[in-house]
Amino acid sequence: MKKTLKIVRMSDAVPTPKYDLAGDAGFGLYVNERLTVTPMERASINTGFKMEIPKGCVGIIYERSGLSFKHCIITYGNVIDSGYRGEVHVGVFNLGKEPYTFEPGHKVAQMVIHSYEEVELKEVEEGKLSTSDRGERGFGSTGK
């Protein structure tokens, strides 16, 4: 059964979030105000919408491929839990060499709604975790 994402418009400056093409995983989030982000600067961009993400789901905000590839604009810290009811903000970071200006109504990111399983957290003593082929080998341990 398809779940419903309720959204509340806070501004007429932005389009309603929508899937651009049939089969898209993410729907567009838009900029509510003009904002320039200089190189190596981060910003919080408001989207002009509040939403109610269905229980058992989480909204994860991802980069738009064009912004990240062409302008080095990435997103960060963008987990929106189902209990949050405030305006959705998109954290962006400009890794590029030029300032980038966001204009009202432009797409800034995309959100994908993911289902998740809530787990019980249980603290155990050292040596009580099961073994695995990987073990404690971390970053770069599986090769290039």
Backbone bond lengths (Angstrom), bond angles and torsions (degrees), N, CA, C in turn:
res aa  C-N    CA-C-N  psi(-1)  N-CA   C-N-CA  omega(-1)  CA-C   N-CA-C  phi
1 M - - - 1.457 - - 1.533 108.96 -
2 K 1.306 115.86 134.06 1.457 121.78 179.71 1.525 110.09 -71.65
3 K 1.343 116.68 133.48 1.465 121.61 177.88 1.528 109.06 -88.66
4 T 1.329 116.00 159.57 1.459 121.79 -178.87 1.519 109.89 -109.37
5 L 1.313 116.38 133.42 1.456 123.41 173.85 1.525 106.80 -105.28
6 K 1.328 116.47 110.59 1.462 120.65 179.56 1.522 108.64 -83.88
7 I 1.344 116.78 135.23 1.459 120.91 178.90 1.525 110.13 -129.31
8 V 1.327 115.49 144.66 1.456 122.85 178.32 1.521 108.07 -119.52
9 R 1.319 116.42 121.05 1.467 121.98 178.34 1.520 109.66 -75.75
10 M 1.334 116.45 130.65 1.459 122.48 176.63 1.523 111.65 -110.47
11 S 1.335 116.40 -9.91 1.454 120.43 -176.03 1.522 110.06 -150.41
12 D 1.321 116.33 142.27 1.460 120.55 175.05 1.528 112.05 -84.99
13 A 1.334 117.38 -2.84 1.464 121.62 -177.22 1.523 112.82 -77.48
14 V 1.334 117.13 -11.07 1.466 119.46 -175.97 1.525 111.12 -123.46
15 P 1.322 116.33 145.12 1.461 119.65 174.24 1.530 110.23 -70.33
16 T 1.314 115.61 159.15 1.456 120.55 174.10 1.530 108.60 -65.94
17 P 1.339 117.66 135.40 1.472 118.58 175.97 1.525 110.08 -54.35
18 K 1.338 115.72 140.55 1.461 119.59 -179.20 1.518 110.00 -156.77
19 Y 1.321 114.06 158.91 1.463 120.85 171.46 1.521 106.75 -80.14
20 D 1.315 117.18 130.55 1.464 119.64 -178.23 1.520 112.48 -74.21
21 L 1.326 116.81 -40.07 1.457 121.35 -177.31 1.519 110.10 -132.02
22 A 1.318 116.52 149.98 1.461 120.28 176.15 1.524 109.01 -57.83
23 G 1.317 115.90 134.55 1.462 120.08 178.98 1.512 114.67 90.51
24 D 1.343 118.95 -7.02 1.467 121.03 177.45 1.524 109.51 -63.53
25 A 1.326 116.96 141.25 1.464 121.63 177.45 1.522 110.74 -79.97
26 G 1.331 116.55 -35.47 1.454 120.89 -175.92 1.513 112.89 -111.78
27 F 1.334 115.08 150.06 1.467 120.20 174.63 1.523 108.26 -109.40
28 G 1.328 116.03 151.57 1.456 121.91 -174.61 1.517 113.69 -72.22
29 L 1.334 114.67 142.46 1.458 122.69 170.08 1.524 106.43 -115.44
30 Y 1.331 116.65 142.13 1.446 121.31 -170.65 1.529 111.82 -118.62
31 V 1.317 115.06 161.08 1.459 123.17 -178.97 1.528 109.30 -85.39
32 N 1.326 116.39 135.10 1.457 121.19 -178.55 1.524 113.08 -97.89
33 E 1.321 118.60 -13.61 1.464 121.03 -177.44 1.523 110.15 -149.50
34 R 1.308 116.03 155.27 1.470 120.57 177.12 1.524 108.34 -71.29
35 L 1.342 115.89 131.58 1.458 120.92 -177.98 1.517 109.60 -152.98
36 T 1.333 116.75 130.84 1.458 121.60 176.02 1.522 108.76 -105.43
37 V 1.335 114.97 131.25 1.461 121.49 177.87 1.527 107.26 -113.89
38 T 1.320 116.33 117.95 1.461 121.48 -178.10 1.528 110.18 -80.97
39 P 1.334 117.88 164.96 1.465 120.56 179.54 1.531 111.72 -54.81
40 M 1.319 115.24 137.45 1.466 124.66 179.58 1.528 112.97 62.90
41 E 1.341 116.68 22.74 1.457 121.75 177.09 1.528 108.74 -110.02
42 R 1.331 115.16 148.63 1.460 120.37 175.10 1.519 108.82 -113.30
43 A 1.325 115.25 158.04 1.467 120.26 -179.63 1.516 109.32 -152.61
44 S 1.317 115.26 158.29 1.452 122.48 173.62 1.526 107.14 -110.40
45 I 1.308 115.92 118.18 1.460 121.33 -176.20 1.521 109.36 -103.52
46 N 1.340 116.60 124.31 1.463 118.18 178.05 1.523 109.76 -83.31
47 T 1.331 114.54 146.81 1.460 120.89 -173.87 1.518 113.77 -101.42
48 G 1.341 117.29 -11.57 1.456 119.89 -179.00 1.518 113.83 80.14
49 F 1.354 117.83 12.33 1.454 122.00 180.00 1.515 112.04 -137.41
50 K 1.330 114.86 144.78 1.453 123.16 165.19 1.522 105.42 -106.54
51 M 1.316 117.31 157.68 1.462 119.14 178.25 1.513 111.20 -150.12
52 E 1.312 114.30 159.10 1.457 121.97 174.58 1.520 107.42 -115.90
53 I 1.323 115.00 100.79 1.458 120.78 179.08 1.531 107.24 -76.35
54 P 1.321 118.18 133.07 1.462 120.25 -176.94 1.529 112.79 -57.28
55 K 1.323 116.21 145.51 1.465 121.89 176.80 1.526 108.71 -58.24
56 G 1.323 116.09 139.70 1.461 120.83 -177.53 1.514 112.81 87.60
57 C 1.347 115.95 2.86 1.468 121.33 179.68 1.523 109.71 -127.36
58 V 1.307 115.42 164.54 1.456 123.07 175.53 1.528 106.87 -140.18
59 G 1.327 116.77 144.72 1.463 120.99 174.75 1.517 108.37 -97.39
60 I 1.323 116.98 123.34 1.467 122.06 177.47 1.529 106.93 -111.73
61 I 1.333 115.67 126.47 1.463 121.11 -179.36 1.522 108.96 -95.09
62 Y 1.324 115.45 129.35 1.460 123.14 -178.00 1.526 110.29 -120.65
63 E 1.327 115.15 160.19 1.463 120.64 175.76 1.522 110.40 -63.54
64 R 1.296 113.51 157.62 1.464 120.79 164.47 1.512 105.46 -89.67
65 S 1.300 117.38 133.81 1.466 120.15 -173.75 1.524 112.36 -60.69
66 G 1.327 118.07 -37.58 1.469 120.10 179.87 1.516 112.30 -65.05
67 L 1.334 117.33 -44.37 1.469 120.43 179.15 1.523 111.21 -64.87
68 S 1.319 117.53 -41.29 1.455 119.32 -177.27 1.530 111.02 -73.05
69 F 1.318 117.17 -42.35 1.468 119.84 -177.38 1.524 112.74 -75.26
70 K 1.318 117.82 -45.26 1.458 121.41 -175.38 1.526 113.91 -83.60
71 H 1.354 117.76 -31.46 1.465 120.71 -172.80 1.529 114.14 -124.36
72 C 1.325 117.31 1.75 1.475 122.69 178.52 1.525 112.74 59.61
73 I 1.329 116.96 35.01 1.464 122.08 176.22 1.521 107.71 -97.08
74 I 1.341 116.64 117.76 1.456 120.96 179.03 1.531 109.53 -115.82
75 T 1.314 116.20 161.46 1.459 120.89 176.46 1.518 108.91 -105.26
76 Y 1.339 116.54 159.16 1.467 120.51 178.54 1.522 109.93 -152.54
77 G 1.334 115.19 155.72 1.460 121.10 174.10 1.504 114.37 57.44
78 N 1.305 117.31 40.05 1.458 120.65 -169.29 1.518 113.98 -113.22
79 V 1.323 116.18 58.42 1.457 122.00 173.65 1.527 107.00 -104.28
80 I 1.323 117.08 120.23 1.460 121.72 -179.75 1.536 107.27 -111.67
81 D 1.331 115.89 109.71 1.457 121.39 -178.01 1.524 111.38 -77.35
82 S 1.333 115.50 158.26 1.466 120.73 -176.07 1.530 113.31 -66.75
83 G 1.318 118.52 -20.29 1.458 120.48 179.44 1.517 114.54 -86.24
84 Y 1.337 118.49 -8.25 1.472 122.26 -178.24 1.522 110.08 -77.17
85 R 1.322 116.89 133.08 1.459 121.22 -179.21 1.530 113.16 -123.63
86 G 1.323 118.28 6.10 1.454 120.46 179.25 1.518 112.01 -84.20
87 E 1.323 115.27 -179.50 1.464 120.05 178.29 1.523 109.58 -63.76
88 V 1.323 115.67 137.84 1.462 121.11 178.07 1.518 108.63 -77.45
89 H 1.318 115.91 129.18 1.464 122.98 176.53 1.520 108.86 -116.59
90 V 1.316 116.40 150.20 1.454 122.39 177.57 1.519 107.59 -115.11
91 G 1.325 116.28 119.61 1.458 120.65 174.32 1.518 109.05 -79.99
92 V 1.329 117.52 125.60 1.464 121.49 178.50 1.524 110.05 -124.74
93 F 1.312 114.95 153.24 1.461 122.19 176.84 1.515 107.45 -135.43
94 N 1.325 116.43 131.39 1.468 121.73 179.68 1.521 108.91 -95.42
95 L 1.320 116.57 103.91 1.465 122.19 177.20 1.526 112.23 -89.97
96 G 1.324 116.93 1.12 1.454 121.68 -176.85 1.520 113.26 -81.66
97 K 1.318 115.23 -175.49 1.472 122.29 -178.77 1.519 112.30 -102.70
98 E 1.347 116.50 -4.49 1.457 121.68 -178.40 1.522 110.05 -123.78
99 P 1.336 117.56 149.75 1.470 119.09 172.32 1.527 109.40 -63.17
100 Y 1.320 115.99 150.84 1.458 120.61 176.48 1.525 108.11 -127.11
101 T 1.333 116.27 131.30 1.458 121.14 -179.33 1.521 110.27 -107.75
102 F 1.328 115.40 123.39 1.458 123.17 173.85 1.512 107.72 -90.68
103 E 1.317 116.57 134.23 1.461 122.44 178.92 1.523 110.03 -111.07
104 P 1.334 118.22 149.44 1.463 120.79 177.85 1.524 111.13 -54.47
105 G 1.327 115.34 134.94 1.457 120.68 178.74 1.513 115.13 89.78
106 H 1.345 117.95 -11.78 1.467 120.12 177.60 1.523 110.07 -79.86
107 K 1.333 116.30 148.03 1.460 120.32 177.02 1.525 109.31 -72.86
108 V 1.329 115.59 133.76 1.460 120.54 179.54 1.527 111.50 -109.45
109 A 1.324 117.15 -30.79 1.459 120.44 -175.02 1.523 108.64 -162.80
110 Q 1.317 115.17 -177.05 1.455 121.01 174.58 1.517 108.77 -133.72
111 M 1.319 115.50 146.90 1.461 120.42 178.11 1.517 109.10 -113.58
112 V 1.329 114.73 136.57 1.455 121.66 173.41 1.526 106.63 -115.34
113 I 1.321 116.09 131.51 1.459 121.38 176.80 1.529 107.35 -91.63
114 H 1.334 115.47 121.82 1.462 121.75 -179.74 1.522 109.72 -114.16
115 S 1.321 116.96 139.51 1.455 121.26 168.32 1.522 107.01 -80.72
116 Y 1.312 116.29 153.06 1.464 119.46 178.03 1.510 109.59 -143.18
117 E 1.306 114.65 163.71 1.457 120.72 176.28 1.517 108.19 -110.28
118 E 1.312 116.28 125.47 1.461 120.71 176.46 1.524 107.62 -79.55
119 V 1.330 116.56 134.81 1.458 121.12 -177.77 1.519 110.62 -117.64
120 E 1.306 115.57 157.87 1.460 121.64 173.65 1.524 107.50 -83.42
121 L 1.324 117.42 132.29 1.450 121.77 178.09 1.526 108.19 -94.09
122 K 1.325 116.32 129.51 1.457 120.63 -176.91 1.523 109.12 -136.63
123 E 1.322 116.45 120.05 1.459 121.10 177.90 1.526 109.04 -81.78
124 V 1.354 115.13 133.47 1.461 120.96 178.04 1.533 108.59 -128.43
125 E 1.315 116.22 167.06 1.462 121.06 179.68 1.525 110.42 -80.79
126 E 1.332 115.61 158.28 1.473 122.26 175.71 1.527 108.71 -51.91
127 G 1.308 115.95 138.13 1.459 121.07 179.65 1.520 113.97 90.48
128 K 1.330 117.55 -3.53 1.467 121.14 -177.82 1.527 113.06 -96.88
129 L 1.338 117.80 0.11 1.465 120.48 174.28 1.525 108.24 -83.92
130 S 1.316 116.69 145.50 1.460 119.41 177.85 1.523 109.83 -67.48
131 T 1.324 116.79 158.20 1.455 121.06 178.24 1.525 109.31 -84.70
132 S 1.336 115.63 159.32 1.463 121.31 176.78 1.519 108.59 -145.22
133 D 1.324 116.93 166.32 1.460 120.78 178.16 1.519 111.08 -61.92
134 R 1.314 117.57 -35.01 1.465 121.57 -177.90 1.523 111.98 -79.35
135 G 1.294 117.77 -38.88 1.462 120.91 -178.64 1.517 111.44 63.35
136 E 1.330 117.23 -132.88 1.462 122.46 -177.56 1.521 113.38 -96.84
137 R 1.344 117.62 7.22 1.468 119.62 178.91 1.515 109.00 -67.27
138 G 1.358 116.70 125.57 1.451 121.88 -173.48 1.515 113.97 -107.65
139 F 1.348 114.65 -132.68 1.466 123.36 -174.07 1.526 112.25 -47.47
140 G 1.316 116.42 125.99 1.467 122.03 175.71 1.510 114.96 76.08
141 S 1.307 118.84 5.49 1.446 120.93 -173.73 1.527 114.04 -73.45
142 T 1.334 116.74 -16.60 1.466 117.97 -179.61 1.521 112.60 -99.76
143 G 1.329 117.60 8.61 1.465 121.20 175.99 1.517 112.48 95.68
144 K 1.337 114.28 -177.21 1.465 121.91 -178.94 1.495 111.54 -87.08
